Every structure is written in structure tokens, then in C-alpha cells.
Amino acid sequence: MDPIDRSIINTLQQGFPICTAPYKQVAEGLGIEEQELLARIKALLDSGILSRFGPMYHAEQMGGALTLAALKVPETEFEHIAQIVNAFPEVAHNYARDHTLNMWFVLATETPEQIMPLISKIEAQTGLTVYNMPKIKEYFVGLKLQA
């Protein structure tokens, strides 16, 4: 990543303008052209540096639910299990970790009552125990990159 990419990431984490030309407004604030901004966002997504670009919603405030879950996956099965887990549309993020619980993922459902049946489905399809870690308190941790 170059300093412009870092600035894009830092800027977009601070909010996205609600206007008729939001990308143009962001690009102007960064001192680049709108098409360059769009190309750079696409490149960051395509390269995997960014896993997603979009709004963050408070699912609970809309009647939904989120939970953090983890699995203890044998290394030889990791990719296969990741494919199973990622096939569920409710899986928002999936991360490999250097830990006994080596696969961590976020589940997002339309209602709180859907979390446990979803966990049961994942357990049935993977043959593994899902460790459910529902949010008790929310913290915001901003990532700021040095430009």
C-alpha cells in the first residue's frame, strides 16, 4: 500500500458522505480524481487488503443479532471447513487465528432467535463444536494507518 491507499482507508473509516456524488467528494478531499479513488478501492478489495467495503449497521437496533463464534479445526481440514462455514450467508467475516480455536467468524441474523439454530446447522455440517461468544459490550477500535 502506498500513502494514498492508507489515506483512503483512514478517510473512509471516518464516514461516507451522503450526497449525489459521494466518491467525487471523498476523492476531492484526498486530492485525487474520482476514477482513481474507485480504481484504488477495487484494487484494495481485489488484492484482499480490504475484505469488504460497505456500511456498518447496528443489527441489534434493527431487530437482528450478531455473535462471534469460533471452531477448533484440524489444520488438514481447515480449507474444507472454511468453505462450509463461508457458504452460510449469515457469516459476515471469517478469520484464521494462531490459537487452539483457529477459525473465528461473525454470524449476523435477522432475529436473535436464529442464532442458535444456525450454530446447530454449522455444527451438523462441519462435525465440530461451535463456540458461541455473544457480545456483552460494544467497543469501537479505529484502525489508522500512517500515510
Secondary structure, 3 states (H helix, E strand, C coil): CCHHHHHHHHHHHCCCCCCCCHHHHHHHHHCCCHHHHHHHHHHHHHHCCCCCCCCCCCHHHHCCEEEEEEECCCHHHHHHHHHHHHCCCCEEEEEECCCCCCEEEEEEECCHHHHHHHHHHHHHHHCCCCEEEECCCCCCCCCCCCC
